[in-house]
């Protein structure tokens, strides 16, 4: 049986915990917890990994967001993961808070973590699940916005979005791409 890899992007360390940029980490943490899987330092990539049944692997790169491609390339290469068995989960400022979007390919949309992966793998043809964190206020830089923690009133929506994203990943694992599409393209209640 072939391996399957789901990477959640974020930045390691307590400084970044709970920030908009770490939404990918939150989703893979949810998936690991649902399977009672423990995180351990990977020997194959600069990352934390959690092994699930049926050759499913969760990954949290420790390279910082903008260099995520290094860890992804190492993991994909080591486990010989076909790109149709690889998904990345990222935050997206161009989607409103509560919206998730699943695509089989596409541009980075200016997301530096995705740019790093596209460059490292030499392709844009991999699954990407984007989780909306909303646009910054007019005077705020995008980099500052994504490094802020969610407001307390936003956390319930974030929790529902993390659940929705995890459900989409699980549908993909169990029944394939088409089953995941309706779950991966929706807006949770705000």
C-alpha positions in Angstrom: 0.0 0.0 0.0 1.3 3.4 -0.9 1.9 6.1 1.6 -0.3 9.2 1.9 1.0 12.5 3.3 -1.0 15.4 4.7 1.1 18.5 5.7 -0.2 21.3 7.8 1.8 24.5 7.4 2.7 26.9 10.2 5.6 28.1 12.3 7.0 26.2 15.2 7.2 27.6 18.6 5.0 29.1 21.3 5.3 32.6 19.8 3.3 31.4 16.8 0.8 29.1 18.6 -2.8 30.2 17.9 -1.9 32.6 15.1 -3.7 32.8 11.8 -0.6 31.4 10.0 -0.7 28.2 12.1 -4.1 27.1 11.0 -2.6 24.2 9.0 -0.9 23.0 12.2 -4.3 23.1 14.0 -5.9 20.9 11.4 -3.2 18.2 11.4 -3.2 18.4 15.3 -6.9 17.7 15.2 -6.4 14.7 12.8 -3.7 13.3 15.0 -5.8 13.6 18.1 -8.7 11.9 16.4 -6.5 8.9 15.9 -4.7 9.1 19.2 -1.4 9.5 17.2 1.7 11.0 18.9 3.9 13.6 17.3 7.6 12.8 17.0 10.6 14.4 15.4 10.9 13.0 11.9 14.2 11.4 10.8 13.3 11.9 7.2 12.5 15.6 7.1 12.8 18.8 9.2 9.4 18.2 10.7 7.2 16.7 13.3 5.4 13.6 12.0 2.5 11.5 13.3 1.9 8.0 11.8 -1.7 6.9 11.4 -3.0 3.4 10.3 -3.0 2.5 6.6 0.4 4.3 5.8 -1.1 7.7 6.4 1.4 10.3 7.7 0.8 13.8 9.1 3.6 16.4 8.9 4.3 19.7 10.5 7.4 21.2 8.9 9.8 22.9 11.4 11.5 24.9 8.7 9.3 28.0 9.2 6.5 28.7 6.8 8.5 30.2 3.9 10.8 27.2 3.7 8.2 24.5 4.0 9.1 23.0 0.6 12.4 21.7 2.0 10.7 19.4 4.5 7.9 18.4 2.1 10.4 17.5 -0.6 12.4 15.3 1.8 9.2 13.6 3.1 7.7 13.0 -0.4 11.1 11.7 -1.6 11.7 9.4 1.3 8.3 7.7 1.4 8.0 7.9 -2.4 4.6 9.5 -2.2 2.8 10.0 -5.4 1.6 13.6 -5.7 -2.0 12.5 -5.9 -1.5 11.1 -2.3 -0.2 14.4 -1.0 -2.2 17.3 0.5 -1.1 20.5 2.1 -3.3 22.6 4.4 -2.7 26.4 4.6 -4.2 29.6 5.8 -5.5 32.0 3.2 -6.1 35.8 3.6 -8.1 35.9 0.4 -10.8 33.7 1.9 -13.1 35.1 4.6 -12.8 33.5 8.1 -14.8 30.3 8.1 -14.4 29.4 4.4 -12.4 26.4 3.3 -11.5 25.6 -0.3 -10.1 22.4 -1.7 -8.3 22.3 -5.1 -6.3 19.7 -7.0 -3.8 22.3 -8.3 -3.4 26.0 -8.7 -1.2 29.0 -8.0 0.3 29.9 -4.7 -1.8 33.1 -4.6 1.2 34.8 -3.0 1.3 32.3 -0.1 5.0 31.9 0.5 4.7 28.4 2.1 2.9 27.2 -1.1 5.5 28.9 -3.3 8.2 27.1 -1.4 6.5 23.7 -1.9 5.8 24.4 -5.6 9.4 25.3 -6.1 10.7 22.3 -4.2 8.5 19.8 -6.0 8.7 21.5 -9.4 4.9 21.4 -9.8 1.7 23.0 -8.8 -0.2 19.7 -9.2 -0.9 18.7 -5.6 -4.0 19.0 -3.4 -4.3 22.1 -1.3 -6.9 22.8 1.3 -7.0 26.5 2.1 -8.6 27.8 5.3 -9.7 31.4 5.3 -8.4 33.8 7.9 -9.7 37.0 6.3 -8.0 40.1 5.0 -6.1 42.5 7.3 -7.5 45.9 8.1 -6.7 48.6 5.6 -3.6 49.9 7.4 -2.2 46.6 8.5 0.4 44.6 6.5 -0.6 41.0 5.5 2.5 39.6 7.3 1.5 41.2 10.6 -2.1 40.1 10.2 -1.3 36.4 9.7 1.1 36.4 12.7 -1.6 37.7 15.1 -3.5 35.3 17.2 -7.2 34.9 16.5 -9.5 37.2 18.5 -11.5 35.4 21.3 -14.7 36.0 19.4 -13.2 34.3 16.3 -12.1 31.1 18.0 -15.5 29.4 17.8 -15.5 29.9 14.0 -11.9 28.7 13.8 -12.8 25.6 15.8 -15.7 24.8 13.4 -13.4 25.5 10.4 -10.7 23.1 11.8 -13.4 20.4 12.2 -14.6 21.0 8.6 -11.1 20.8 7.2 -10.4 17.6 9.1 -13.7 16.1 7.8 -12.6 16.9 4.2 -9.2 15.2 4.7 -10.9 12.1 6.3 -13.3 11.9 3.3 -10.4 12.1 0.9 -8.6 9.3 2.8 -11.7 7.1 2.9 -13.4 7.7 -0.4 -11.2 9.8 -2.6 -11.1 13.2 -4.2 -14.7 13.4 -5.3 -16.1 12.6 -1.9 -13.9 15.3 -0.3 -15.0 18.1 -2.7 -18.3 19.0 -1.1 -16.7 18.9 2.4 -13.7 20.8 1.3 -15.5 23.7 -0.4 -17.8 25.3 2.1 -18.3 28.0 4.7 -18.9 27.1 8.3 -21.5 29.0 10.3 -20.1 32.2 11.8 
